[in-house]
Structures are given as structure tokens and as C-alpha cells.
Amino acid sequence: MSIVKINVLTVPADQREVLEQRFASRAGAVEGSDGFEWFELLRPLEGTDQYLVYTRWRSEEDFQNWMSGSMKAAHQGTSGGAEGESGGRPKPAATGSTLWSFEVVQQASPK
């Protein structure tokens, strides 16, 4: 069965739109990765400032290959520069991040 990775991002209210725009601009970036099965960006409705980035993978190995390959390359660059500064990366929209890992043991789809 598949594995699920959920990245829990703490996002201040004034950065929500920035985060969503950044994810929208990267649309298609993970979909071609070997072993990738599903992606969802989940916006909180009430009571929390945490977004969930849900991805499902064929195996842990596929996820790790993506992390050390195309994901790492997409997130590399100079740090410390303010958004718009020459040579600098934009300031992160999230103030914190935690990665949860799960193994799918049961699943169902509509009949």
C-alpha cells in the first residue's frame, strides 16, 4: 500500500494568499515524479493557522528520491535576501513546518 506525507505549515493570516499563490505557481512540479500518486493543499477553515500539504506516494523510497532530487533542486538558492532583492529568495510564507508520515492500511472509494 501507499504512504502519505503531510507537511503541516504554520501560516500567519497575512501570508495565506502568498502561500496559496506559490503553490498555484508550482502546479505540475511534483505530478511527474516517479511514484507520485496524489497532492492536496488543505486550507484551514477555523481554529488554526495550519495548512496541510497532503501527498501520497507508491513507497517511502519514491518520496525520498523526490525529496533528494527535484524537490531539493526547486528549493535551493541563496537565502537571506528579502523578496524582490537581487539574488535573494522570497521570505517563506510559513513560520513553521512539521512532516507527518503514515502508511495506508485501508482505503475506500465511492461505489
Sequence and secondary structure as in RCSB ss.txt:
>XXXX:A:sequence
MSIVKINVLTVPADQREVLEQRFASRAGAVEGSDGFEWFELLRPLEGTDQYLVYTRWRSEEDFQNWMSGSMKAAH
QGTSGGAEGESGGRPKPAATGSTLWSFEVVQQASPK
>XXXX:A:secstr
  EEEEEEEE  GGGHHHHHHHHHHTTTTTTTSTTEEEEEEE   SS  EEEEEEEES HHHHHHHIIIIIHHHH
 S  S  TTSTT     S SEEEEEEEE        
